[in-house]
Amino acid sequence: MRPLQVLWPTIRQRVLSARHGLLCCDVDGTLAPIVDHPSRARLPAGTTRLLTRLVDLPRLRVVLVSGRALHDLKRMVGVRGLYYIGNHGLELQGPNLRYVNPVARARRPLLKRVAGKFKAALRPIPGAWVEEKGLTLSVHWRAVPRSAQRTFHQLLKTLTAPYLRRGVIHLTRGKRVVEIRPAVDWDKGMVVDWLLKRLAGRFTSTRHWITYLGDDQTDEDAFRMVNRLGGISVFVGDPRRRTAARFWLKDPQEVRRWLATLERWKRWNSSNSP
């Protein structure tokens, strides 16, 4: 990976001259700091104002991509004009556009039953809890004490095994969380590609640019897709991490500074274009 801040001057002109731009950002760990409980996460006020300014720029669509449920993501951010993608790509809402993956929607009752079993089985594990998000589940273990972590992982393996054998769920491990999704051929990368095709139209293969910023394992599908599309994939975090991303930024503070730089240059370019 190469530092995005340092290499920005070499890719700036391509970004500014594109007919269409798609700026995609994960939220927790990318725009907002990771906290001990998802309900306590807050988007910094400066980042909220920056997103509002970016939405107003011509020829730019801003997309937030998250593992959060769509309604929770919109509640947390609250900026109009954005494209919101929730549940790792299974649901989307934006200006004149809505999408819910039909297979995931049909399996909501299954996920509800799975959640009930997991809640009962994990109750003896201190700090473990199940977050129901409609189309997916998150099993959190950030607060599980070290002495109980082995028991937690063994129990989770036992609980998920029957569903994995049946091929009805898919597991992804993130930062002290296990994501349980319906086994659907759909991910963050595929939904970003789907959205780009609908927004950019006939310019998809020529005069466009796409950037994706993310910090977690579920963002790897999006990094690979953006690389195939010739875009800019940016990992947020430790540059020693193995990732498909080609650029990196250190933390949400660096992300905010880079987005501010992008916003200034895009605004200047728009005001000086013939």
Secondary structure in CASP SS format (residue, H / E / C, confidence):
PFRMAT SS
TARGET T0000
AUTHOR 0000-0000-0000
METHOD secondary structure of the structure
MODEL  1
M C 1.00
R E 1.00
P E 1.00
L H 1.00
Q H 1.00
V H 1.00
L H 1.00
W H 1.00
P H 1.00
T H 1.00
I H 1.00
R H 1.00
Q H 1.00
R H 1.00
V H 1.00
L H 1.00
S H 1.00
A C 1.00
R C 1.00
H E 1.00
G E 1.00
L E 1.00
L E 1.00
C E 1.00
C E 1.00
D C 1.00
V C 1.00
D E 1.00
G C 1.00
T C 1.00
L C 1.00
A E 1.00
P C 1.00
I C 1.00
V C 1.00
D C 1.00
H C 1.00
P H 1.00
S H 1.00
R H 1.00
A C 1.00
R C 1.00
L C 1.00
P C 1.00
A H 1.00
G H 1.00
T H 1.00
T H 1.00
R H 1.00
L H 1.00
L H 1.00
T H 1.00
R H 1.00
L H 1.00
V H 1.00
D C 1.00
L C 1.00
P C 1.00
R C 1.00
L E 1.00
R E 1.00
V E 1.00
V E 1.00
L E 1.00
V E 1.00
S C 1.00
G C 1.00
R C 1.00
A C 1.00
L H 1.00
H H 1.00
D H 1.00
L H 1.00
K H 1.00
R H 1.00
M H 1.00
V H 1.00
G C 1.00
V C 1.00
R C 1.00
G C 1.00
L C 1.00
Y E 1.00
Y E 1.00
I E 1.00
G E 1.00
N H 1.00
H H 1.00
G H 1.00
L C 1.00
E E 1.00
L E 1.00
Q E 1.00
G E 1.00
P C 1.00
N C 1.00
L E 1.00
R E 1.00
Y E 1.00
V E 1.00
N C 1.00
P H 1.00
V H 1.00
A H 1.00
R H 1.00
A H 1.00
R C 1.00
R H 1.00
P H 1.00
L H 1.00
L H 1.00
K H 1.00
R H 1.00
V H 1.00
A H 1.00
G H 1.00
K H 1.00
F H 1.00
K H 1.00
A H 1.00
A H 1.00
L H 1.00
R C 1.00
P C 1.00
I C 1.00
P C 1.00
G C 1.00
A C 1.00
W E 1.00
V E 1.00
E E 1.00
E E 1.00
K C 1.00
G C 1.00
L C 1.00
T C 1.00
L E 1.00
S E 1.00
V E 1.00
H E 1.00
W C 1.00
R C 1.00
A C 1.00
V C 1.00
P C 1.00
R H 1.00
S H 1.00
A H 1.00
Q H 1.00
R H 1.00
T H 1.00
F H 1.00
H H 1.00
Q H 1.00
L H 1.00
L H 1.00
K H 1.00
T H 1.00
L H 1.00
T H 1.00
A H 1.00
P H 1.00
Y H 1.00
L H 1.00
R H 1.00
R H 1.00
G C 1.00
V C 1.00
I E 1.00
H E 1.00
L E 1.00
T E 1.00
R E 1.00
G C 1.00
K C 1.00
R C 1.00
V E 1.00
V E 1.00
E E 1.00
I E 1.00
R E 1.00
P E 1.00
A C 1.00
V C 1.00
D C 1.00
W C 1.00
D C 1.00
K H 1.00
G H 1.00
M H 1.00
V H 1.00
V H 1.00
D H 1.00
W H 1.00
L H 1.00
L H 1.00
K H 1.00
R H 1.00
L H 1.00
A H 1.00
G H 1.00
R H 1.00
F H 1.00
T C 1.00
S C 1.00
T C 1.00
R C 1.00
H E 1.00
W E 1.00
I E 1.00
T E 1.00
Y E 1.00
L E 1.00
G E 1.00
D C 1.00
D C 1.00
Q H 1.00
T H 1.00
D H 1.00
E H 1.00
D H 1.00
A H 1.00
F H 1.00
R H 1.00
M H 1.00
V H 1.00
N H 1.00
R H 1.00
L C 1.00
G C 1.00
G C 1.00
I E 1.00
S E 1.00
V E 1.00
F E 1.00
V E 1.00
G C 1.00
D C 1.00
P C 1.00
R C 1.00
R C 1.00
R C 1.00
T C 1.00
A C 1.00
A C 1.00
R C 1.00
F E 1.00
W E 1.00
L E 1.00
K C 1.00
D C 1.00
P H 1.00
Q H 1.00
E H 1.00
V H 1.00
R H 1.00
R H 1.00
W H 1.00
L H 1.00
A H 1.00
T H 1.00
L H 1.00
E H 1.00
R H 1.00
W H 1.00
K H 1.00
R H 1.00
W H 1.00
N H 1.00
S H 1.00
S H 1.00
N H 1.00
S C 1.00
P C 1.00
END
